Structures are given as C-alpha cells and as structure tokens.
Amino acid sequence: MAGSSPLVMGFADTFLALVSEDERVLGHITGRYGAFAAREESPPYSLNIGIDSSLDQADPNTIDVKTAGESLSASSSSLKLEYDFTDGGGSGRLSIAPQELFIDIENSLRILVSHLVLRRDMLLVHAAAFGEENSDRVGIFAGQSGAGKTTISNLAGEAGLEVFSDDMVLLAPRSYRDELTTTQELTAWPTPLGSLEGPKPEPVKPRPVSHIFFLEHGKENSFSLLDVPDAYMRLLTVVPFTQIDHAGVKQRVLTVALQVDGCVRSSVFSFVPDTSAPLRAMEQMSR
C-alpha cells in the first residue's frame, strides 16, 4: 500500500503532496495554508503521517501538525485527530475520529484543511464544478455521496465542457464597494481532491461562480429556483462537518455559508444521466 497510491492534495497555490517513503511511513506533507488567500506572511506548517501498511497493527500511528499556536495529534486505535487552535477571541479543539481505513485519513485531512481555510472566509464543499471552455465562469454542482457529482462531471467532459473539479471545491465570497453600490461575487478555487473514478481536474485559475446547482437524480432535466433560506439550508448539508468542541467554529461555517448564498442564485437540478444534463445547466446559467 505504501508505494502504490500516493495521496495528492492541493488548494490554490498550495500543493500538499503525500509521498511514499518506505513500507511503514506513507509520507510527509509541507505547505503554507495562508497561500489559499495569498497571505504569504502566514506561518508554514508540516504534517507527518506514519501508518502501518496493513492498518491493523498494534504499533502506534502518529500524526503531528505544528504551526503558530496549533497542533494536531492522533492515536493508533481510532486514528482520532485532535486539532487545537486559536481563532480570534477564543481557542478550541476540533476532534475527528475516522474509521481505520486509508481513505478516511484523506477525508480527515480534508476536514482539517476546511477549518483552516475558514479563517480566510472560504468554504470547502462537496461539489463538482465545470463551465464552457472559453468562459471565465463556472457552475457549482453540489451534493452528498451518490447525488451524481462524478456522473455529471464525466458527462460534462464528454460534452466538451471544462471540468474544474468532480468532488470538492473551495468557495470564497467577496464584496466590492464603490461610492454608489456594493457588488457581491463568489469565486471557486480549484482543488484536485476529486473522487478516484472521476476525471482528473487540470490546474486552472480560480473563477467566478454563476450558479449553484444542488443535484438530485430525476426522470428529466428540470430546475427549481431556491430562495436564500432554502439554499442556505441545502448548502450546509454539503459542508464537511465533524465533531466540533468550539462553538465559534460552527458559527464561522454558518456565517460564511450565508455569505456564499448571498452572492449567487441557487437551484435544485434534477437530471438524467446523459450529455444533455450539463448542457442544459450551461443554458440555465446564461439566463
């Protein structure tokens, strides 16, 4: 296992690579999480992961993360990750207890990073994203496991559209003010945290978002526009939540999610699995 499938993670200009070293240690990650929002002054961090190749040995696995005021640890039996952090006016602990499967380590890292980027008012969501090849905008196609994110991403590729991500995206809400008006915009940042069976996302620049579609399987391609409260509640179902011992973190998720929904329109998209589905979505985005 140690030499077969290195885990590769990346956000924006920061690429975190888990590279196999030997049969007992899967790898080492280094990065600068501040680069997610072009904050070069943010402290670097390092993440060392030691995992038995069989994942069922008695020897302890260790995970250590250190940044300014932050640390992460894990025990071997449950691979429980405890993340101590300082966030503005308070501090807290984020606990993650994945099952003893290799893929759950990846999911745990996703959750950890999702909370790191909350400090930059960015939100990690379970969603695909694609758009027309020559357009600077993308649509977000959100859904839980089984909703059809990978399916519609594959169909988008077959239809000649540019696939931004098939499984995970970072959303960054922003407001721009001038003397007369305030403009709200939602930007999607690329992340190659895609599913194993989906198309491999190509490195691309962050793009403005035109529409958020919440996926469900249907007998025909149809759209149902959502008002902001309904879109907000649906968005919360596709944010990687975990056990949180610090109320401020959950409140931050809720606040950023509300900002996201205030930037763009959202619809429920019932789709059929053929290439007409992504093309219909592109038509809907242009209206």
N, C-alpha and C positions, 0 to 999 in steps of 0.2 A: 504494500500500500504506500509506503513512504516514498517510493521512487516513481509511482505511476501517474498520479493526477495532482500536480501542484495546484493549490488554490490561488487564484489571482483575483484581487480586489482592487478597485480604483474609484476615486472620486475626483472630478475636475482635474487639476494639475497634479494631484497627489496620487501616486500609484503604490499600493501596498502589495508586495509580492511575497507569497509564502513558498519558499523554495526548499525542496528536499535536501537534507544534509547527510543523513545516514538512516539506518533502519529503525532507530529509536527516536530520533528528533526530526520532526517534519519540517521545521523551518524557523525563520526569523523575519519579522516584519519591522520595517522602519518607515517613518513618514512624518509629515508635518500637517496636522489637521487644520491649522489656520489657513493653509493654501486653498481650502474649499471656498473661502471668500476673499482670496488674495490678501490674506493677513500674514505677511512674511515674518512679522515680529512674534508670531505665536510660537510657543516652545515646541521643539521636536519631541517625539516620543518613540519608544521602542517596545515591541511586543514579542516576547519569546514564548514559543509553544513547544512543549515536549509531550509527545503522545506515543503510547505503546502501539506497535504496528497492528496488534490484534484488538486493542482497546478493552481487553478483559483481564489484564494482568493486575497483580496487587501493588506493583510499584507505583508511586505517585506520579501523576502528571502535574506539570507546573505551568502556570501562566502568570506572567508579571508584566504590568504596564506601569511606567513611571513618567509623569510629566510634572509640571509645577503644581503641587498640591493634589495630585491624583495618583491612584494606584489601583491595580486590579489583581485579584488572586483567584486560584481555582483549586478545588480538591479533586482527588482521583476518583472517588466513588461515584459522585453525581456530576462531576465537572461543573460544579456551581461557581459562577463567576460573580464576585462582589466588587463593585466599582465605587470607590469613594471619590467624591468630587466636591468642589466649591463652586457655587453658582450665584454670583451677585451677593444678595443679602443673606445667604444661608449655605449649608452644606448638607449632604445626604448620602445615601447608599443605594446603588442600583444592583439588584440581585437577579441573576439569570441562572436557571437550572435546567439545561438541556438534557435530553436523554443521551445515553452513551453510544452515539452514532457519529461517525465522522462528519456527515452533512450538517449535524446540529452545531458543530463547532463553527462552521461557516455562518449559520443563522445567528449564533450568539454574537459573532463579530459584527454582523450587520446591525443588530440591535444596539450594540455598544456604540458603533460609529453614528447611528441615527441620533443618539442622545448627545454625542459630541457636537454634531452639526446643528442641533437645536440652538446652541449658543450663538450661532450665526443667523438665526431666524430662517433656517432651512429645514425642510421636512422630507424624510425618506419614506416613500410609499411603495406598496406592491402595485406596480403598474407597468404596462408596456407604453411605448411612445414611438410614433412614426409620423412622417409627413411626406409631401411631394418633394422630389429630388432637388428641384430648383427653388424651393420655398424656404424662407428663413424661419417658418413657424411649424410647430408640431402639435399633434393631438395627444392627449394622455388617455390611456385605456386602462382603467383601474379595476381591480377585482381580487378576491381571495383565491386560494388554490382551487383550480377546477373551473374558474369563471371563463377561461378562454384566452388569457393573455398571450400564451405561446402560440395558440392556434391562430389568432388574428394577426400576430406578428409574422408568422410563416406565410399567411395569405397576403399580407401587405408586401412582403418580399417578392412573392410570385406575381403580384400586380404591378411591380416596378416602383414601389414606394421605398423610401429610405427608412430603414428600421433604426431607431435611436436606442431602444432597449426593449427586451422582451419580458422583463420581470420586475426590475426595480429602477426607480428614478428619484432624483433629488429635486424638490420644488422650492423655489426661492421667491416669495412675494416681495415686491418692492413698490414704493410710492415715490413719485416725482412731482415736485411742486414748482410752479412758476407764479407770477404775480396774480393770475386770474384763476387758474384751475389746478387740481391735483389729479395726476394720472396714475392709475394702479396697473401694474404689469406683473405677470407670473412668468418666471423663467425656469426651464427644465435643464438640469445639469446631467451630463452623461455619466453612466456608471456601468461597467461591464460585470455587474453582479447578476447576470442572466441565468436562466434555467439551463440545465445540462443539454436538453434536447432542442432548445431554441436556436435561432440564428445568432452567430457571434456579433455583437454590436461593434461597429467600426468606430475608431476615435473621431469624435466630432465636437464642435464647439457648443456651448450652451445656447439654447434657443428659446425665444418667447413661445408661450403656450396659447393656442387659440381656443381650446375647448377641453373640458374633462368629460370623458365618457365612462360611466360605470357599467361594466359588461354583465350580460346575462345571456344564456342560450335561449333562442326563440325559433318560431316557425317561419318568420320573415324578418327582414331588416326594418326595424322601427325605432323611433326616438321619442323619448318623453322628457321634456324640459323640466328641470328641477328648480325650485326656488332655493334661496341661500340656506335656510334652516335645514331643509331636507338634504341638500348637497353636503352640508357640514356633517350631518349625522352619518351619511354614507362614507364620507372621506375618513372619518375616524375608524371605520371598520377595516381599512386597508393600511393603517399606520402600524408598524411593528411595535406593539405594546408588550410590556413584560411586567413582572412584579416590581413595583416602584415604592420605595420606602420614604420618598421625599415628595410631598405634595406639590412643591414648586415645579418639579419636572413635568408632572402630568398637566399642570396648569399651562406650562410653556407649550406643550403639544397642542392643547386646546386653543391657545391664543394664535399660534402660527397657522393651525388648520383653518381658523376663522378668517385670517388674512388671505390664505390661499383661495378660499371660496368667494371672497370679496373681489377678486381680481378678474375672474373669467366666468363664463356660463358653464353649466353642467347639465348633462342629460343621462338618463338611463338608456343604454343601447342594447336592445335585443337583436341578436344577429344570427344568421345562418352561416355555416362553415364553408363558404366559397369566396372567390375573389371579389364578388360584388360587395361584400361587407365593408372592407377597408375603403373601397372607392366611394361607397355611399357616405361613409364617415367624412371623407375629404369634402364631399359636396356639402354636408351639413356644416362643416367648419367655415366654409366660404360664405354662408348666408348671414 
